Amino acid sequence: MSKKGDKRKIIGLVSEESGERIYYTTKNTTNTADKISLRKYSPKLRKHVIFTETKKSLGRNEVKPKKR
């Protein structure tokens, strides 16, 4: 469980070439407000490509409102 004042957010990294989301990491939003881009290995393309930050949309760490 995360602390109440925790500044670190979970982000997903999406490949610019294939559009797949493989990597997840955390970042401190107060120190790095801009989107990050990392060069990581893509097993689908079998080479290193640039992965850019997106919001983690799996719903594991975010509370979704209930539909009524």
C-alpha positions in Angstrom: 0.0 0.0 0.0 1.2 3.5 -0.7 1.5 6.2 1.9 -1.0 9.1 2.0 1.6 11.7 0.9 3.4 9.5 -1.6 4.5 11.6 -4.6 5.5 8.6 -6.8 3.0 7.6 -9.5 2.9 4.4 -11.5 3.2 5.0 -15.3 3.1 2.8 -18.3 5.7 2.9 -21.1 4.4 2.6 -24.7 6.6 1.8 -27.7 6.5 4.5 -30.4 7.0 2.0 -33.2 4.7 -0.9 -32.3 2.3 0.8 -29.8 2.6 -2.0 -27.2 2.7 -1.4 -23.5 5.3 -3.7 -21.9 7.1 -1.8 -19.2 5.7 -0.1 -16.1 7.7 2.0 -13.7 7.2 4.7 -11.0 8.3 8.3 -11.2 8.3 11.2 -8.8 5.9 13.8 -10.2 7.3 16.7 -8.3 10.8 16.3 -9.6 9.9 15.3 -13.2 6.7 16.9 -14.4 7.4 16.3 -18.1 6.8 13.0 -19.8 9.7 10.7 -19.8 11.1 8.8 -22.8 13.4 5.8 -22.3 15.2 3.6 -24.8 14.3 0.0 -24.0 14.2 -3.4 -25.6 11.1 -4.4 -27.5 10.8 -8.2 -27.8 8.2 -8.0 -30.5 10.5 -6.0 -32.8 13.6 -7.5 -31.3 15.5 -4.3 -31.1 15.8 -1.2 -28.9 13.2 1.5 -29.4 12.0 4.6 -27.6 9.2 4.1 -25.0 7.2 7.2 -23.9 5.2 7.7 -20.8 1.4 7.1 -20.6 -1.0 6.9 -17.8 -1.4 3.4 -16.3 -4.9 2.5 -17.3 -5.3 -1.0 -15.9 -7.2 0.2 -12.9 -5.2 -1.6 -10.3 -4.0 1.5 -8.5 -6.9 3.8 -9.3 -10.3 3.7 -7.8 -13.0 3.7 -10.5 -16.5 5.1 -9.7 -19.2 2.5 -9.6 -21.8 2.6 -12.4 -25.4 2.8 -11.2 
